[in-house]
Amino acid sequence: MAEQPREDPLVAKAFDASKHEELAQAVEQLSPEEAQFFLHKLEVALRKRKIQLLGYLVAILAWVLLMVCALAYFGIAEGFVGWAFLIPFAVVGAILYGFGKWANKVGARPPPGPGYDPKP
């Protein structure tokens, strides 16, 4: 299995409130091109984390709804229907896998070329 790309250590400091002062000093020393590259890395990391969080929330909601449905089906069906309780977990796995692939794709975006303006 391929190793997951690690987050840039400077970007990781942006998510740790205790290191904001150290990060601010490091960013002040960057050239405009380096600052632009750092901004891109930070934006990508934020988007990736938002996608992952959305995936967790969608998975939780799907799990609750499907477990309620499985319980209702278990109550009205006759015979062995224990398999119905496995379906919610399979769906949650598929959701988390899909959102993880999407987040990794967003996280692997190359930095923009010269002349990039981060302000729309």
N, CA, C and O atoms as a DFTB+ gen file, in Angstrom:
480 C
 N C O
     1  1       0.847      -1.180       0.000
     2  2       0.000       0.000       0.000
     3  2       0.887       1.237       0.000
     4  3       1.887       1.282       0.717
     5  1       0.536       2.228      -0.786
     6  2       1.329       3.450      -0.914
     7  2       1.194       4.298       0.350
     8  3       0.134       4.367       0.973
     9  1       2.304       4.938       0.702
    10  2       2.297       5.807       1.876
    11  2       1.538       7.087       1.565
    12  3       1.688       7.666       0.490
    13  1       0.723       7.519       2.516
    14  2      -0.068       8.730       2.337
    15  2       0.859       9.947       2.380
    16  3       1.806       9.970       3.166
    17  1       0.597      10.957       1.546
    18  2       1.425      12.166       1.591
    19  2       1.255      12.871       2.930
    20  3       0.140      13.029       3.425
    21  1       2.365      13.287       3.502
    22  2       2.342      13.973       4.783
    23  2       2.085      15.461       4.555
    24  3       2.438      16.023       3.518
    25  1       1.464      16.075       5.548
    26  2       1.187      17.502       5.486
    27  2       2.474      18.269       5.742
    28  3       3.300      17.847       6.551
    29  1       2.645      19.381       5.064
    30  2       3.807      20.232       5.255
    31  2       3.867      20.656       6.724
    32  3       2.850      21.076       7.275
    33  1       5.045      20.555       7.378
    34  2       5.133      20.919       8.803
    35  2       4.745      22.365       9.077
    36  3       4.171      22.665      10.124
    37  1       5.053      23.261       8.149
    38  2       4.697      24.664       8.338
    39  2       3.178      24.837       8.277
    40  3       2.610      25.630       9.029
    41  1       2.531      24.103       7.394
    42  2       1.066      24.152       7.291
    43  2       0.438      23.529       8.530
    44  3      -0.578      24.018       9.023
    45  1       1.035      22.455       9.034
    46  2       0.496      21.800      10.233
    47  2       0.501      22.750      11.424
    48  3      -0.376      22.667      12.283
    49  1       1.485      23.656      11.486
    50  2       1.537      24.631      12.582
    51  2       0.356      25.588      12.539
    52  3      -0.038      26.127      13.574
    53  1      -0.213      25.807      11.368
    54  2      -1.348      26.720      11.241
    55  2      -2.569      26.184      11.964
    56  3      -3.452      26.956      12.340
    57  1      -2.635      24.873      12.167
    58  2      -3.779      24.265      12.843
    59  2      -3.551      24.104      14.342
    60  3      -4.446      23.657      15.059
    61  1      -2.370      24.461      14.820
    62  2      -2.040      24.386      16.237
    63  2      -1.996      25.813      16.793
    64  3      -1.072      26.567      16.489
    65  1      -2.976      26.177      17.592
    66  2      -3.102      27.551      18.093
    67  2      -1.898      27.979      18.924
    68  3      -1.593      29.170      18.987
    69  1      -1.212      27.045      19.557
    70  2      -0.073      27.410      20.400
    71  2       1.152      27.818      19.574
    72  3       2.103      28.383      20.115
    73  1       1.135      27.534      18.265
    74  2       2.290      27.842      17.424
    75  2       2.014      28.966      16.425
    76  3       2.790      29.150      15.488
    77  1       0.946      29.708      16.599
    78  2       0.605      30.771      15.654
    79  2       1.651      31.882      15.635
    80  3       1.962      32.417      14.571
    81  1       2.194      32.231      16.789
    82  2       3.197      33.297      16.843
    83  2       4.452      32.878      16.080
    84  3       5.008      33.661      15.310
    85  1       4.887      31.654      16.295
    86  2       6.058      31.121      15.584
    87  2       5.797      31.074      14.080
    88  3       6.684      31.375      13.281
    89  1       4.589      30.697      13.702
    90  2       4.215      30.639      12.287
    91  2       4.213      32.043      11.673
    92  3       4.692      32.229      10.554
    93  1       3.685      33.017      12.390
    94  2       3.647      34.389      11.876
    95  2       5.051      34.915      11.615
    96  3       5.284      35.587      10.610
    97  1       5.980      34.619      12.503
    98  2       7.363      35.052      12.308
    99  2       7.987      34.365      11.093
   100  3       8.738      34.988      10.342
   101  1       7.676      33.092      10.903
   102  2       8.227      32.351       9.763
   103  2       7.659      32.878       8.447
   104  3       8.384      32.972       7.457
   105  1       6.384      33.220       8.423
   106  2       5.745      33.708       7.193
   107  2       6.279      35.094       6.830
   108  3       6.424      35.410       5.649
   109  1       6.571      35.916       7.825
   110  2       7.104      37.256       7.555
   111  2       8.440      37.208       6.826
   112  3       8.789      38.149       6.113
   113  1       9.181      36.138       6.993
   114  2      10.500      36.022       6.386
   115  2      10.457      35.432       4.978
   116  3      11.494      35.314       4.326
   117  1       9.289      35.067       4.514
   118  2       9.161      34.450       3.192
   119  2       9.163      35.489       2.085
   120  3       8.696      36.612       2.274
   121  1       9.686      35.113       0.939
   122  2       9.601      35.972      -0.240
   123  2       8.164      35.919      -0.754
   124  3       7.407      35.042      -0.338
   125  1       7.763      36.830      -1.644
   126  2       6.385      36.800      -2.161
   127  2       6.031      35.465      -2.834
   128  3       4.912      34.975      -2.684
   129  1       6.973      34.881      -3.567
   130  2       6.696      33.602      -4.229
   131  2       6.530      32.487      -3.205
   132  3       5.653      31.634      -3.337
   133  1       7.387      32.502      -2.177
   134  2       7.284      31.488      -1.127
   135  2       5.994      31.664      -0.338
   136  3       5.349      30.682       0.030
   137  1       5.617      32.917      -0.078
   138  2       4.367      33.184       0.641
   139  2       3.167      32.713      -0.171
   140  3       2.206      32.178       0.382
   141  1       3.228      32.914      -1.480
   142  2       2.154      32.458      -2.361
   143  2       2.067      30.927      -2.328
   144  3       0.971      30.369      -2.275
   145  1       3.210      30.255      -2.358
   146  2       3.240      28.804      -2.290
   147  2       2.677      28.323      -0.956
   148  3       1.900      27.369      -0.919
   149  1       3.065      28.980       0.146
   150  2       2.552      28.618       1.464
   151  2       1.043      28.820       1.535
   152  3       0.327      27.982       2.084
   153  1       0.562      29.926       0.984
   154  2      -0.875      30.192       0.975
   155  2      -1.619      29.094       0.223
   156  3      -2.677      28.643       0.662
   157  1      -1.073      28.671      -0.898
   158  2      -1.692      27.581      -1.659
   159  2      -1.746      26.303      -0.821
   160  3      -2.781      25.638      -0.762
   161  1      -0.621      25.961      -0.170
   162  2      -0.574      24.744       0.649
   163  2      -1.587      24.828       1.790
   164  3      -2.241      23.837       2.116
   165  1      -1.719      26.010       2.397
   166  2      -2.658      26.187       3.493
   167  2      -4.100      26.059       3.005
   168  3      -4.917      25.410       3.658
   169  1      -4.418      26.669       1.864
   170  2      -5.767      26.563       1.308
   171  2      -6.115      25.125       0.975
   172  3      -7.231      24.677       1.238
   173  1      -5.170      24.400       0.400
   174  2      -5.403      22.994       0.047
   175  2      -5.631      22.164       1.311
   176  3      -6.517      21.310       1.346
   177  1      -4.827      22.417       2.349
   178  2      -4.984      21.676       3.605
   179  2      -6.341      21.958       4.239
   180  3      -6.977      21.048       4.771
   181  1      -6.789      23.211       4.189
   182  2      -8.101      23.551       4.744
   183  2      -9.226      22.878       3.962
   184  3     -10.166      22.349       4.556
   185  1      -9.133      22.897       2.626
   186  2     -10.154      22.238       1.808
   187  2     -10.191      20.740       2.092
   188  3     -11.263      20.143       2.195
   189  1      -9.016      20.146       2.217
   190  2      -8.937      18.709       2.476
   191  2      -9.598      18.373       3.812
   192  3     -10.355      17.407       3.905
   193  1      -9.318      19.155       4.828
   194  2      -9.915      18.894       6.138
   195  2     -11.424      19.119       6.131
   196  3     -12.154      18.397       6.810
   197  1     -11.902      20.100       5.382
   198  2     -13.346      20.327       5.280
   199  2     -14.031      19.145       4.604
   200  3     -15.107      18.721       5.025
   201  1     -13.406      18.616       3.556
   202  2     -13.974      17.462       2.851
   203  2     -14.005      16.253       3.774
   204  3     -14.989      15.513       3.790
   205  1     -12.944      16.044       4.539
   206  2     -12.916      14.921       5.469
   207  2     -13.995      15.066       6.542
   208  3     -14.672      14.095       6.879
   209  1     -14.152      16.264       7.072
   210  2     -15.176      16.498       8.082
   211  2     -16.569      16.265       7.504
   212  3     -17.419      15.657       8.155
   213  1     -16.803      16.744       6.292
   214  2     -18.090      16.507       5.634
   215  2     -18.327      15.014       5.457
   216  3     -19.444      14.535       5.653
   217  1     -17.289      14.279       5.091
   218  2     -17.409      12.833       4.935
   219  2     -17.803      12.155       6.239
   220  3     -18.649      11.261       6.247
   221  1     -17.188      12.580       7.346
   222  2     -17.544      12.006       8.644
   223  2     -19.004      12.285       8.987
   224  3     -19.716      11.402       9.465
   225  1     -19.441      13.509       8.741
   226  2     -20.829      13.865       9.060
   227  2     -21.825      13.096       8.197
   228  3     -22.844      12.621       8.698
   229  1     -21.534      12.973       6.902
   230  2     -22.410      12.211       6.003
   231  2     -22.445      10.748       6.430
   232  3     -23.505      10.122       6.420
   233  1     -21.290      10.203       6.805
   234  2     -21.225       8.803       7.226
   235  2     -22.021       8.572       8.508
   236  3     -22.723       7.568       8.625
   237  1     -21.920       9.484       9.461
   238  2     -22.673       9.344      10.713
   239  2     -24.175       9.382      10.436
   240  3     -24.932       8.562      10.956
   241  1     -24.593      10.333       9.618
   242  2     -26.014      10.446       9.292
   243  2     -26.507       9.189       8.571
   244  3     -27.574       8.666       8.892
   245  1     -25.742       8.716       7.614
   246  2     -26.128       7.506       6.887
   247  2     -26.189       6.312       7.829
   248  3     -27.105       5.495       7.734
   249  1     -25.225       6.202       8.735
   250  2     -25.206       5.076       9.668
   251  2     -26.452       5.075      10.555
   252  3     -27.085       4.037      10.746
   253  1     -26.799       6.250      11.095
   254  2     -27.980       6.327      11.974
   255  2     -29.244       5.957      11.202
   256  3     -30.045       5.151      11.674
   257  1     -29.425       6.537      10.030
   258  2     -30.631       6.249       9.248
   259  2     -30.705       4.777       8.845
   260  3     -31.763       4.156       8.949
   261  1     -29.594       4.225       8.390
   262  2     -29.610       2.829       7.959
   263  2     -29.757       1.860       9.133
   264  3     -30.357       0.796       8.978
   265  1     -29.226       2.205      10.285
   266  2     -29.414       1.340      11.462
   267  2     -30.875       1.348      11.912
   268  3     -31.400       0.313      12.323
   269  1     -31.532       2.503      11.837
   270  2     -32.958       2.563      12.179
   271  2     -33.760       1.714      11.185
   272  3     -34.664       0.974      11.575
   273  1     -33.420       1.829       9.909
   274  2     -34.095       1.018       8.897
   275  2     -33.828      -0.477       9.113
   276  3     -34.736      -1.297       8.976
   277  1     -32.598      -0.823       9.447
   278  2     -32.263      -2.230       9.698
   279  2     -33.021      -2.752      10.909
   280  3     -33.496      -3.887      10.904
   281  1     -33.135      -1.939      11.935
   282  2     -33.875      -2.348      13.125
   283  2     -35.356      -2.535      12.804
   284  3     -35.982      -3.488      13.267
   285  1     -35.910      -1.625      12.011
   286  2     -37.316      -1.761      11.618
   287  2     -37.519      -3.021      10.775
   288  3     -38.491      -3.751      10.970
   289  1     -36.611      -3.273       9.848
   290  2     -36.713      -4.473       9.011
   291  2     -36.569      -5.725       9.871
   292  3     -37.275      -6.710       9.653
   293  1     -35.667      -5.697      10.841
   294  2     -35.465      -6.822      11.738
   295  2     -36.738      -7.114      12.531
   296  3     -37.055      -8.268      12.818
   297  1     -37.462      -6.043      12.880
   298  2     -38.684      -6.214      13.660
   299  2     -39.840      -6.778      12.864
   300  3     -40.678      -7.481      13.429
   301  1     -39.919      -6.500      11.577
   302  2     -41.085      -6.963      10.801
   303  2     -40.802      -8.221       9.991
   304  3     -41.739      -8.887       9.551
   305  1     -39.542      -8.560       9.787
   306  2     -39.207      -9.714       8.955
   307  2     -39.225     -10.990       9.792
   308  3     -39.066     -10.966      11.012
   309  1     -39.422     -12.095       9.097
   310  2     -39.397     -13.399       9.760
   311  2     -38.149     -14.143       9.330
   312  3     -37.669     -13.984       8.207
   313  1     -37.633     -14.948      10.228
   314  2     -36.426     -15.697       9.914
   315  2     -35.190     -14.881      10.261
   316  3     -35.270     -13.839      10.911
   317  1     -34.038     -15.386       9.807
   318  2     -32.775     -14.714      10.112
   319  2     -32.555     -13.537       9.170
   320  3     -32.449     -13.719       7.958
   321  1     -32.485     -12.336       9.725
   322  2     -32.208     -11.145       8.928
   323  2     -31.094     -10.311       9.589
   324  3     -31.061      -9.089       9.448
   325  1     -30.197     -10.977      10.301
   326  2     -29.092     -10.286      10.963
   327  2     -28.159      -9.590       9.984
   328  3     -27.442      -8.658      10.345
   329  1     -28.179     -10.057       8.736
   330  2     -27.345      -9.441       7.701
   331  2     -27.717      -7.975       7.488
   332  3     -26.904      -7.185       7.007
   333  1     -28.941      -7.619       7.848
   334  2     -29.399      -6.237       7.638
   335  2     -28.574      -5.249       8.461
   336  3     -28.487      -4.073       8.110
   337  1     -27.968      -5.720       9.558
   338  2     -27.164      -4.834      10.392
   339  2     -25.747      -4.650       9.848
   340  3     -25.006      -3.797      10.337
   341  1     -25.368      -5.427       8.857
   342  2     -24.057      -5.265       8.234
   343  2     -24.084      -4.204       7.139
   344  3     -23.062      -3.580       6.853
   345  1     -25.236      -3.999       6.532
   346  2     -25.353      -3.044       5.426
   347  2     -24.970      -1.622       5.846
   348  3     -24.236      -0.963       5.110
   349  1     -25.435      -1.120       6.999
   350  2     -25.037       0.248       7.383
   351  2     -23.521       0.423       7.480
   352  3     -22.991       1.468       7.103
   353  1     -22.830      -0.590       7.981
   354  2     -21.381      -0.483       8.111
   355  2     -20.692      -0.522       6.760
   356  3     -19.683       0.152       6.553
   357  1     -21.227      -1.301       5.848
   358  2     -20.661      -1.335       4.494
   359  2     -20.858       0.007       3.795
   360  3     -19.958       0.483       3.103
   361  1     -22.016       0.612       3.969
   362  2     -22.286       1.915       3.356
   363  2     -21.384       2.982       3.968
   364  3     -20.849       3.825       3.248
   365  1     -21.209       2.954       5.285
   366  2     -20.320       3.921       5.952
   367  2     -18.894       3.753       5.434
   368  3     -18.209       4.743       5.176
   369  1     -18.446       2.525       5.281
   370  2     -17.110       2.290       4.743
   371  2     -16.951       2.860       3.345
   372  3     -15.933       3.475       3.027
   373  1     -17.966       2.652       2.511
   374  2     -17.911       3.178       1.144
   375  2     -17.911       4.710       1.140
   376  3     -17.194       5.329       0.354
   377  1     -18.702       5.311       2.005
   378  2     -18.755       6.781       2.087
   379  2     -17.402       7.331       2.530
   380  3     -16.882       8.266       1.921
   381  1     -16.830       6.756       3.587
   382  2     -15.544       7.237       4.074
   383  2     -14.437       7.025       3.050
   384  3     -13.549       7.865       2.909
   385  1     -14.486       5.917       2.341
   386  2     -13.500       5.655       1.300
   387  2     -13.614       6.698       0.183
   388  3     -12.607       7.248      -0.264
   389  1     -14.842       6.966      -0.263
   390  2     -15.063       7.933      -1.331
   391  2     -14.628       9.335      -0.944
   392  3     -13.957      10.016      -1.719
   393  1     -15.005       9.766       0.247
   394  2     -14.598      11.097       0.696
   395  2     -13.089      11.168       0.921
   396  3     -12.480      12.213       0.691
   397  1     -12.482      10.074       1.366
   398  2     -11.033      10.046       1.550
   399  2     -10.292      10.177       0.228
   400  3      -9.303      10.904       0.134
   401  1     -10.772       9.471      -0.793
   402  2     -10.164       9.588      -2.119
   403  2     -10.305      11.015      -2.645
   404  3      -9.364      11.570      -3.214
   405  1     -11.483      11.604      -2.453
   406  2     -11.730      12.973      -2.901
   407  2     -10.793      13.941      -2.171
   408  3     -10.195      14.818      -2.795
   409  1     -10.667      13.781      -0.848
   410  2      -9.796      14.670      -0.066
   411  2      -8.341      14.518      -0.496
   412  3      -7.624      15.514      -0.591
   413  1      -7.898      13.307      -0.755
   414  2      -6.515      13.109      -1.204
   415  2      -6.288      13.723      -2.578
   416  3      -5.209      14.245      -2.858
   417  1      -7.297      13.662      -3.429
   418  2      -7.176      14.265      -4.757
   419  2      -7.049      15.784      -4.630
   420  3      -6.230      16.400      -5.312
   421  1      -7.851      16.379      -3.767
   422  2      -7.774      17.829      -3.539
   423  2      -6.434      18.180      -2.897
   424  3      -5.839      19.205      -3.230
   425  1      -5.954      17.340      -1.978
   426  2      -4.696      17.608      -1.292
   427  2      -3.473      17.474      -2.174
   428  3      -2.404      17.976      -1.825
   429  1      -3.606      16.816      -3.297
   430  2      -2.468      16.604      -4.191
   431  2      -2.410      17.636      -5.314
   432  3      -1.600      17.504      -6.232
   433  1      -3.247      18.648      -5.252
   434  2      -3.229      19.676      -6.303
   435  2      -1.878      20.365      -6.370
   436  3      -1.313      20.731      -5.340
   437  1      -1.361      20.543      -7.574
   438  2      -0.076      21.242      -7.694
   439  2      -0.261      22.738      -7.433
   440  3      -1.351      23.279      -7.616
   441  1       0.803      23.388      -7.008
   442  2       0.695      24.837      -6.770
   443  2       0.462      25.581      -8.071
   444  3       0.846      25.097      -9.136
   445  1      -0.157      26.740      -8.003
   446  2      -0.426      27.509      -9.218
   447  2       0.857      28.052      -9.819
   448  3       1.891      28.161      -9.160
   449  1       0.751      28.383     -11.074
   450  2       1.906      28.924     -11.784
   451  2       2.135      30.386     -11.472
   452  3       1.414      30.971     -10.664
   453  1       3.142      30.987     -12.109
   454  2       3.425      32.403     -11.863
   455  2       2.256      33.285     -12.294
   456  3       1.544      32.978     -13.250
   457  1       2.081      34.360     -11.583
   458  2       1.001      35.289     -11.901
   459  2      -0.307      34.939     -11.224
   460  3      -1.334      35.560     -11.497
   461  1      -0.281      33.951     -10.346
   462  2      -1.485      33.537      -9.622
   463  2      -1.872      34.602      -8.610
   464  3      -1.042      35.066      -7.828
   465  1      -3.145      34.985      -8.634
   466  2      -3.640      35.957      -7.659
   467  2      -4.636      35.248      -6.754
   468  3      -5.711      34.870      -7.218
   469  1      -4.310      35.052      -5.455
   470  2      -5.214      34.332      -4.573
   471  2      -6.511      35.070      -4.285
   472  3      -7.465      34.466      -3.795
   473  1      -6.565      36.350      -4.576
   474  2      -7.785      37.126      -4.324
   475  2      -8.648      37.075      -5.569
   476  3      -8.209      37.492      -6.641
   477  1      -9.884      36.566      -5.446
   478  2     -10.760      36.472      -6.627
   479  2     -11.277      37.823      -7.074
   480  3     -12.023      37.907      -8.050
